[in-house]
Amino acid sequence: MKYYLIAGEASGDLHGANLMKALKKTDTHADFRFWGGDLMQQVGGTLVKHYHDLAFMGFVEVLANLRTIFKNISLCKKDIEAYKPDAIIFIDYPGFNLRIAKWAKQQGYKTHYYISPQIWAWKENRIKSIKRDIDEMYVILPFEKDFYEKKHHYPVHFVGHPLLDAISNRTHISFANFIEKHKLPNKPIIAILPGSRKQEITKMLNTMLQVTKHFPSYQFIIAGAPSQQREFYTPFLEKNQIHLVMNDTYNLLEVATAAMVTSGTATLETALFSVPEVVCYKGSYISYHIAKRIIKLNYISLVNLIMDKEVVKELIQNDFNEKNLTNELQKLLNPDHRNTLLQEYKILKDKLGGVGASTHTAKLIYKNLNP
């Protein structure tokens, strides 16, 4: 079978790669063409466009890059027509993917959506296009099944969360080996995960790095995003005398004592590594105030959304400052607070349904194509 996959971000590249591996085991003749990244490319097939060229963040940034976005949509349609896949697999990235899905359905292609757009947070009216254009939807958060089936009468597959696969399949590392590998001091680590896009990283790091002087017994290490070059981080390192680790975030989380994390998939990854965290977010003034008016959620982190209560502290916009961040980090280093948080993390893992999301999804897709 010929599979055309579209992932537009680093997390989509990770989950796309694991899905491709599972499809190869399920379908020995699987052939791939895709939009994604280095991880998907390592599995095999043809990379059409790297997500480096696709990631635009926030309302203002999207508007500024509309011409590029429309050129990419046109390129994608032409490439699909030339490849003639048996199935198109959309991986999150809804602004782009739902446009392609509408066209693809009209052309008669089989449309599969892995990792639902977060329409339960905003743009719930997208349910109309999903019902019309998507043949099969595979959801990864437990509350999404009820949202689709009970509220909108649209059947979906809950397959579990693919991060559990990604984390369980990796080789473990000890603290001693990690600091030797990266030539680091022998001091406990506080990890900094500032996001993946340049404007996001710059905005977040400028505040995050202000707290380092309050914790002299710890070393702070930035997790470099795979979408950025090491040189991008150089000004932050020189100014603050801290460390950077590129392409080794999971090993960093395995040995970290605590973490400051920009809202996104990384908040859930950090929790699954049992690292106490404070969640941070600050957007541009315009983007934030638009989002505040249209997003109808009590929380921004996946941890709190899944648990339906505040498990991890969220510092958003004006609350994201040096004083609050310092106070929250001090709490995370308190043994009693840490133990309470780690107990909540165990409950979180149970809610996510265990390992096997990639395999489960691959089998469902293959079965759909071969009834």
Number of C-alpha atoms within 10 A of each C-alpha: 16 15 19 22 27 26 30 26 24 22 19 25 25 19 25 29 25 23 24 24 19 19 26 18 14 17 15 9 11 16 18 22 22 27 25 30 26 16 16 27 19 9 16 16 16 15 16 15 18 20 20 17 14 19 17 21 16 16 14 12 14 15 12 11 12 12 10 12 19 12 10 16 15 11 13 19 14 11 15 17 12 9 13 13 19 14 20 25 25 29 26 22 19 20 12 19 19 20 13 21 27 16 13 20 16 10 10 8 19 20 22 21 27 26 22 20 22 14 16 18 14 15 13 12 10 16 16 10 13 19 16 13 23 20 17 21 25 24 23 21 19 16 17 20 20 15 15 20 13 11 9 12 11 16 16 19 18 22 25 23 23 24 24 20 18 19 15 13 10 10 8 11 13 11 17 11 11 16 17 12 9 13 10 15 12 12 13 16 22 26 27 27 27 26 25 23 17 17 15 18 19 15 16 24 19 14 15 21 19 15 18 18 11 13 13 9 11 16 19 26 20 24 24 23 22 17 20 16 11 13 8 13 19 12 9 18 15 10 9 13 12 14 21 21 16 15 14 15 20 19 19 26 24 18 22 23 19 24 26 25 27 27 22 18 16 21 25 22 21 27 23 21 19 22 24 26 29 24 24 28 23 20 17 16 9 12 15 16 12 13 14 11 9 11 16 12 11 12 19 19 25 19 27 19 16 19 15 12 11 13 20 22 17 23 20 18 15 9 14 18 19 16 11 14 22 17 12 18 20 14 15 22 15 10 10 10 13 18 13 12 19 18 11 16 24 13 11 19 19 9 16 20 17 15 20 19 25 26 21 18 23 23 16 17 23 16 11 14 12 8 5
